[in-house]
C-alpha cells in the first residue's frame, strides 16, 4: 500500500479496525486510531466525523506521542 497523505478521506483508506480509548465519553469527545496494513502507519480520525479526514502518522510518531503522554508532557493542555 502506498503511504497515504495527511487529511485523506477515511473512505479512501482500506477497511480498518478503529479503536478508541476506554476513557471516551458518550458525547463522542474522542479520537479513534487504526493500524494501516503492512505497518504503513497509524490513522487518526475524529470519532464524531468518522467519514471525515484521517491524519496518518508513522509508528515512531505515535510511540513518541503515547510515551510523552504517559510521562505527563501534555498535562498542561488539559488544565
N, CA, C and O atoms as CSV, one atom per row, in Angstrom:
chain,resi,resn,atom,element,x,y,z
A,1,UNK,N,N,0.829,-1.179,0.000
A,1,UNK,CA,C,0.000,0.000,0.000
A,1,UNK,C,C,0.869,1.235,0.000
A,1,UNK,O,O,1.822,1.327,0.773
A,2,UNK,N,N,0.553,2.181,-0.854
A,2,UNK,CA,C,1.266,3.444,-0.918
A,2,UNK,C,C,0.941,4.256,0.331
A,2,UNK,O,O,-0.198,4.250,0.798
A,3,UNK,N,N,1.944,4.962,0.876
A,3,UNK,CA,C,1.737,5.768,2.079
A,3,UNK,C,C,0.729,6.873,1.789
A,3,UNK,O,O,0.999,7.743,0.962
A,4,UNK,N,N,-0.446,6.859,2.461
A,4,UNK,CA,C,-1.433,7.917,2.242
A,4,UNK,C,C,-0.949,9.235,2.815
A,4,UNK,O,O,-0.127,9.259,3.731
A,5,UNK,N,N,-1.458,10.318,2.280
A,5,UNK,CA,C,-1.074,11.637,2.777
A,5,UNK,C,C,-2.025,12.052,3.893
A,5,UNK,O,O,-3.116,11.499,4.030
A,6,UNK,N,N,-1.606,13.021,4.680
A,6,UNK,CA,C,-2.449,13.512,5.765
A,6,UNK,C,C,-3.682,14.197,5.228
A,6,UNK,O,O,-3.659,14.834,4.175
A,7,UNK,N,N,-4.766,14.052,5.980
A,7,UNK,CA,C,-6.025,14.637,5.570
A,7,UNK,C,C,-6.751,13.803,4.535
A,7,UNK,O,O,-7.647,14.307,3.857
A,8,UNK,N,N,-6.387,12.546,4.400
A,8,UNK,CA,C,-7.015,11.674,3.414
A,8,UNK,C,C,-8.426,11.325,3.893
A,8,UNK,O,O,-8.610,10.995,5.065
A,9,UNK,N,N,-9.418,11.391,3.013
A,9,UNK,CA,C,-10.761,10.979,3.412
A,9,UNK,C,C,-10.750,9.522,3.877
A,9,UNK,O,O,-10.146,8.663,3.235
A,10,UNK,N,N,-11.410,9.259,4.976
A,10,UNK,CA,C,-11.440,7.915,5.532
A,10,UNK,C,C,-11.921,6.896,4.513
A,10,UNK,O,O,-11.448,5.759,4.504
A,11,UNK,N,N,-12.850,7.286,3.659
A,11,UNK,CA,C,-13.391,6.367,2.652
A,11,UNK,C,C,-12.323,5.923,1.649
A,11,UNK,O,O,-12.495,4.895,0.994
A,12,UNK,N,N,-11.238,6.664,1.515
A,12,UNK,CA,C,-10.178,6.292,0.583
A,12,UNK,C,C,-9.172,5.317,1.202
A,12,UNK,O,O,-8.285,4.818,0.508
A,13,UNK,N,N,-9.304,5.049,2.479
A,13,UNK,CA,C,-8.423,4.096,3.139
A,13,UNK,C,C,-8.998,2.691,2.992
A,13,UNK,O,O,-10.198,2.532,2.771
A,14,UNK,N,N,-8.154,1.679,3.113
A,14,UNK,CA,C,-8.691,0.312,3.090
A,14,UNK,C,C,-9.558,0.102,4.337
A,14,UNK,O,O,-9.503,0.914,5.261
A,15,UNK,N,N,-10.346,-0.958,4.381
A,15,UNK,CA,C,-11.128,-1.228,5.596
A,15,UNK,C,C,-10.185,-1.356,6.797
A,15,UNK,O,O,-9.199,-2.091,6.745
A,16,UNK,N,N,-10.494,-0.641,7.866
A,16,UNK,CA,C,-9.643,-0.621,9.054
A,16,UNK,C,C,-10.472,-0.941,10.294
A,16,UNK,O,O,-11.692,-0.778,10.309
A,17,UNK,N,N,-9.788,-1.394,11.319
A,17,UNK,CA,C,-10.423,-1.610,12.616
A,17,UNK,C,C,-10.070,-0.415,13.494
A,17,UNK,O,O,-8.928,-0.271,13.930
A,18,UNK,N,N,-11.046,0.431,13.747
A,18,UNK,CA,C,-10.841,1.660,14.517
A,18,UNK,C,C,-11.019,1.380,16.005
A,18,UNK,O,O,-11.930,0.658,16.411
A,19,UNK,N,N,-10.134,1.963,16.810
A,19,UNK,CA,C,-10.165,1.798,18.265
A,19,UNK,C,C,-10.233,3.174,18.913
A,19,UNK,O,O,-9.656,4.141,18.416
A,20,UNK,N,N,-10.951,3.245,20.036
A,20,UNK,CA,C,-10.936,4.491,20.801
A,20,UNK,C,C,-10.699,4.168,22.265
A,20,UNK,O,O,-10.881,3.031,22.702
A,21,UNK,N,N,-10.297,5.163,23.003
A,21,UNK,CA,C,-9.963,4.994,24.403
A,21,UNK,C,C,-11.172,4.580,25.220
A,21,UNK,O,O,-12.301,4.980,24.938
A,22,UNK,N,N,-10.916,3.777,26.230
A,22,UNK,CA,C,-11.975,3.441,27.187
A,22,UNK,C,C,-12.407,4.679,27.961
A,22,UNK,O,O,-13.478,4.684,28.568
A,23,UNK,N,N,-11.589,5.725,27.949
A,23,UNK,CA,C,-11.921,6.980,28.633
A,23,UNK,C,C,-12.830,7.871,27.800
A,23,UNK,O,O,-13.242,8.936,28.260
A,24,UNK,N,N,-13.140,7.459,26.609
A,24,UNK,CA,C,-14.028,8.226,25.749
A,24,UNK,C,C,-15.387,8.352,26.424
A,24,UNK,O,O,-15.783,7.484,27.202
A,25,UNK,N,N,-16.096,9.432,26.125
A,25,UNK,CA,C,-17.391,9.636,26.778
A,25,UNK,C,C,-18.532,9.540,25.770
A,25,UNK,O,O,-18.291,9.564,24.563
A,26,UNK,N,N,-19.772,9.433,26.249
A,26,UNK,CA,C,-20.915,9.252,25.348
A,26,UNK,C,C,-21.145,10.409,24.368
A,26,UNK,O,O,-21.806,10.224,23.346
A,27,UNK,N,N,-20.609,11.598,24.667
A,27,UNK,CA,C,-20.815,12.716,23.742
A,27,UNK,C,C,-19.873,12.658,22.548
A,27,UNK,O,O,-19.933,13.519,21.670
A,28,UNK,N,N,-19.013,11.663,22.506
A,28,UNK,CA,C,-18.155,11.457,21.346
A,28,UNK,C,C,-16.920,12.327,21.315
A,28,UNK,O,O,-16.358,12.561,20.245
A,29,UNK,N,N,-16.485,12.809,22.461
A,29,UNK,CA,C,-15.287,13.650,22.514
A,29,UNK,C,C,-14.035,12.787,22.546
A,29,UNK,O,O,-13.371,12.668,23.576
A,30,UNK,N,N,-13.725,12.190,21.404
A,30,UNK,CA,C,-12.549,11.329,21.364
A,30,UNK,C,C,-12.037,11.217,19.934
A,30,UNK,O,O,-12.678,11.640,18.972
A,31,UNK,N,N,-10.872,10.636,19.846
A,31,UNK,CA,C,-10.318,10.295,18.543
A,31,UNK,C,C,-10.237,8.783,18.464
A,31,UNK,O,O,-10.242,8.092,19.483
A,32,UNK,N,N,-10.162,8.282,17.255
A,32,UNK,CA,C,-10.026,6.847,17.024
A,32,UNK,C,C,-8.749,6.608,16.238
A,32,UNK,O,O,-8.364,7.428,15.405
A,33,UNK,N,N,-8.100,5.498,16.498
A,33,UNK,CA,C,-6.873,5.125,15.817
A,33,UNK,C,C,-7.040,3.768,15.154
A,33,UNK,O,O,-7.780,2.909,15.633
A,34,UNK,N,N,-6.334,3.592,14.038
A,34,UNK,CA,C,-6.350,2.310,13.336
A,34,UNK,C,C,-4.982,2.073,12.713
A,34,UNK,O,O,-4.357,2.987,12.176
A,35,UNK,N,N,-4.534,0.836,12.797
A,35,UNK,CA,C,-3.262,0.461,12.180
A,35,UNK,C,C,-3.475,0.252,10.692
A,35,UNK,O,O,-4.405,-0.442,10.282
A,36,UNK,N,N,-2.607,0.856,9.882
A,36,UNK,CA,C,-2.674,0.668,8.437
A,36,UNK,C,C,-2.033,-0.669,8.066
A,36,UNK,O,O,-1.129,-1.133,8.761
A,37,UNK,N,N,-2.489,-1.287,6.984
A,37,UNK,CA,C,-1.931,-2.580,6.569
A,37,UNK,C,C,-0.426,-2.508,6.330
A,37,UNK,O,O,0.107,-1.499,5.870
A,38,UNK,N,N,0.228,-3.595,6.653
A,38,UNK,CA,C,1.654,-3.699,6.364
A,38,UNK,C,C,2.533,-2.813,7.214
A,38,UNK,O,O,3.688,-2.571,6.862
A,39,UNK,N,N,2.009,-2.317,8.338
A,39,UNK,CA,C,2.810,-1.454,9.197
A,39,UNK,C,C,3.086,-0.088,8.600
A,39,UNK,O,O,4.054,0.571,8.979
A,40,UNK,N,N,2.235,0.350,7.657
A,40,UNK,CA,C,2.443,1.629,6.965
A,40,UNK,C,C,2.205,2.833,7.858
A,40,UNK,O,O,2.491,3.959,7.451
A,41,UNK,N,N,1.691,2.631,9.060
A,41,UNK,CA,C,1.465,3.746,9.965
A,41,UNK,C,C,0.169,3.587,10.725
A,41,UNK,O,O,-0.450,2.523,10.738
A,42,UNK,N,N,-0.221,4.678,11.359
A,42,UNK,CA,C,-1.437,4.724,12.164
A,42,UNK,C,C,-2.302,5.866,11.649
A,42,UNK,O,O,-1.826,6.988,11.476
A,43,UNK,N,N,-3.570,5.574,11.407
A,43,UNK,CA,C,-4.536,6.596,11.004
A,43,UNK,C,C,-5.266,7.081,12.247
A,43,UNK,O,O,-5.584,6.291,13.136
A,44,UNK,N,N,-5.532,8.383,12.307
A,44,UNK,CA,C,-6.242,9.000,13.429
A,44,UNK,C,C,-7.399,9.801,12.863
A,44,UNK,O,O,-7.220,10.573,11.921
A,45,UNK,N,N,-8.594,9.624,13.433
A,45,UNK,CA,C,-9.756,10.381,12.972
A,45,UNK,C,C,-10.586,10.851,14.163
A,45,UNK,O,O,-10.471,10.318,15.267
A,46,UNK,N,N,-11.411,11.842,13.924
A,46,UNK,CA,C,-12.341,12.366,14.912
A,46,UNK,C,C,-13.533,11.420,14.971
A,46,UNK,O,O,-14.154,11.151,13.943
A,47,UNK,N,N,-13.862,10.914,16.146
A,47,UNK,CA,C,-14.952,9.943,16.258
A,47,UNK,C,C,-16.312,10.539,15.898
A,47,UNK,O,O,-17.221,9.806,15.510
A,48,UNK,N,N,-16.461,11.856,16.020
A,48,UNK,CA,C,-17.741,12.483,15.662
A,48,UNK,C,C,-17.927,12.597,14.158
A,48,UNK,O,O,-19.047,12.780,13.681
A,49,UNK,N,N,-16.833,12.488,13.408
A,49,UNK,CA,C,-16.878,12.600,11.947
A,49,UNK,C,C,-16.145,11.408,11.328
A,49,UNK,O,O,-15.088,11.585,10.722
A,50,UNK,N,N,-16.688,10.204,11.471
A,50,UNK,CA,C,-15.965,9.012,11.021
A,50,UNK,C,C,-15.700,8.974,9.520
A,50,UNK,O,O,-14.808,8.252,9.076
A,51,UNK,N,N,-16.444,9.725,8.738
A,51,UNK,CA,C,-16.186,9.764,7.300
A,51,UNK,C,C,-15.292,10.931,6.904
A,51,UNK,O,O,-14.961,11.102,5.731
A,52,UNK,N,N,-14.910,11.715,7.874
A,52,UNK,CA,C,-14.057,12.871,7.604
A,52,UNK,C,C,-12.618,12.469,7.369
A,52,UNK,O,O,-12.317,11.282,7.252
A,53,UNK,N,N,-11.731,13.437,7.299
A,53,UNK,CA,C,-10.331,13.141,7.004
A,53,UNK,C,C,-9.618,12.439,8.159
A,53,UNK,O,O,-9.936,12.643,9.330
A,54,UNK,N,N,-8.662,11.622,7.794
A,54,UNK,CA,C,-7.811,10.945,8.772
A,54,UNK,C,C,-6.396,11.492,8.629
A,54,UNK,O,O,-5.919,11.744,7.523
A,55,UNK,N,N,-5.743,11.668,9.757
A,55,UNK,CA,C,-4.336,12.033,9.757
A,55,UNK,C,C,-3.521,10.754,9.860
A,55,UNK,O,O,-3.889,9.833,10.589
A,56,UNK,N,N,-2.430,10.700,9.140
A,56,UNK,CA,C,-1.597,9.489,9.084
A,56,UNK,C,C,-0.263,9.782,9.762
A,56,UNK,O,O,0.410,10.759,9.435
A,57,UNK,N,N,0.109,8.929,10.706
A,57,UNK,CA,C,1.367,9.068,11.432
A,57,UNK,C,C,2.157,7.769,11.329
A,57,UNK,O,O,1.585,6.693,11.151
A,58,UNK,N,N,3.474,7.884,11.442
A,58,UNK,CA,C,4.310,6.688,11.483
A,58,UNK,C,C,4.173,6.047,12.867
A,58,UNK,O,O,3.703,6.674,13.816
A,59,UNK,N,N,4.587,4.803,12.954
A,59,UNK,CA,C,4.584,4.113,14.240
A,59,UNK,C,C,5.465,4.871,15.236
A,59,UNK,O,O,5.096,5.014,16.402
A,60,UNK,N,N,6.619,5.355,14.788
A,60,UNK,CA,C,7.531,6.094,15.669
A,60,UNK,C,C,6.900,7.391,16.174
A,60,UNK,O,O,7.092,7.760,17.332
A,61,UNK,N,N,6.150,8.082,15.319
A,61,UNK,CA,C,5.485,9.315,15.746
A,61,UNK,C,C,4.433,9.032,16.820
A,61,UNK,O,O,4.340,9.754,17.813
A,62,UNK,N,N,3.648,7.985,16.616
A,62,UNK,CA,C,2.631,7.620,17.605
A,62,UNK,C,C,3.295,7.177,18.901
A,62,UNK,O,O,2.833,7.531,19.986
A,63,UNK,N,N,4.371,6.410,18.801
A,63,UNK,CA,C,5.090,5.967,20.002
A,63,UNK,C,C,5.602,7.168,20.794
A,63,UNK,O,O,5.478,7.196,22.019
A,64,UNK,N,N,6.173,8.155,20.115
A,64,UNK,CA,C,6.669,9.353,20.801
A,64,UNK,C,C,5.532,10.086,21.497
A,64,UNK,O,O,5.700,10.561,22.620
A,65,UNK,N,N,4.376,10.185,20.845
A,65,UNK,CA,C,3.228,10.849,21.452
A,65,UNK,C,C,2.724,10.077,22.674
A,65,UNK,O,O,2.526,10.662,23.739
A,66,UNK,N,N,2.517,8.775,22.524
A,66,UNK,CA,C,1.985,7.964,23.627
A,66,UNK,C,C,2.942,7.988,24.817
A,66,UNK,O,O,2.512,8.148,25.960
A,67,UNK,N,N,4.227,7.831,24.550
A,67,UNK,CA,C,5.199,7.848,25.647
A,67,UNK,C,C,5.257,9.221,26.306
A,67,UNK,O,O,5.389,9.318,27.526
A,68,UNK,N,N,5.158,10.283,25.509
A,68,UNK,CA,C,5.131,11.631,26.066
A,68,UNK,C,C,3.889,11.857,26.916
A,68,UNK,O,O,3.964,12.463,27.986
A,69,UNK,N,N,2.745,11.370,26.439
A,69,UNK,CA,C,1.508,11.488,27.225
A,69,UNK,C,C,1.636,10.702,28.527
A,69,UNK,O,O,1.221,11.169,29.587
A,70,UNK,N,N,2.203,9.526,28.438
A,70,UNK,CA,C,2.398,8.703,29.640
A,70,UNK,C,C,3.299,9.415,30.643
A,70,UNK,O,O,3.097,9.300,31.852
A,71,UNK,N,N,4.290,10.147,30.147
A,71,UNK,CA,C,5.220,10.872,31.018
A,71,UNK,C,C,4.644,12.190,31.536
A,71,UNK,O,O,5.262,12.846,32.375
A,72,UNK,N,N,3.459,12.587,31.041
A,72,UNK,CA,C,2.838,13.827,31.505
A,72,UNK,C,C,3.235,15.065,30.721
A,72,UNK,O,O,2.951,16.182,31.156
A,73,UNK,N,N,3.887,14.894,29.570
A,73,UNK,CA,C,4.360,16.032,28.791
A,73,UNK,C,C,3.243,16.978,28.343
A,73,UNK,O,O,3.505,18.150,28.077
A,74,UNK,N,N,2.014,16.493,28.258
A,74,UNK,CA,C,0.924,17.303,27.735
A,74,UNK,C,C,-0.138,17.630,28.785
A,74,UNK,O,O,-1.195,18.170,28.460
A,75,UNK,N,N,0.147,17.303,30.031
A,75,UNK,CA,C,-0.843,17.512,31.087
A,75,UNK,C,C,-1.301,18.965,31.180
A,75,UNK,O,O,-2.458,19.225,31.510
A,76,UNK,N,N,-0.423,19.898,30.898
A,76,UNK,CA,C,-0.784,21.326,30.996
A,76,UNK,C,C,-1.850,21.728,29.974
A,76,UNK,O,O,-2.489,22.770,30.124
A,77,UNK,N,N,-2.043,20.920,28.953
A,77,UNK,CA,C,-3.035,21.246,27.916
A,77,UNK,C,C,-4.464,20.942,28.351
A,77,UNK,O,O,-5.413,21.444,27.748
A,78,UNK,N,N,-4.626,20.133,29.383
A,78,UNK,CA,C,-5.979,19.778,29.826
A,78,UNK,C,C,-6.301,20.339,31.198
A,78,UNK,O,O,-7.274,19.929,31.831
A,79,UNK,N,N,-5.491,21.269,31.654
A,79,UNK,CA,C,-5.766,22.048,32.843
A,79,UNK,C,C,-5.706,21.319,34.096
A,79,UNK,O,O,-5.926,21.900,35.159
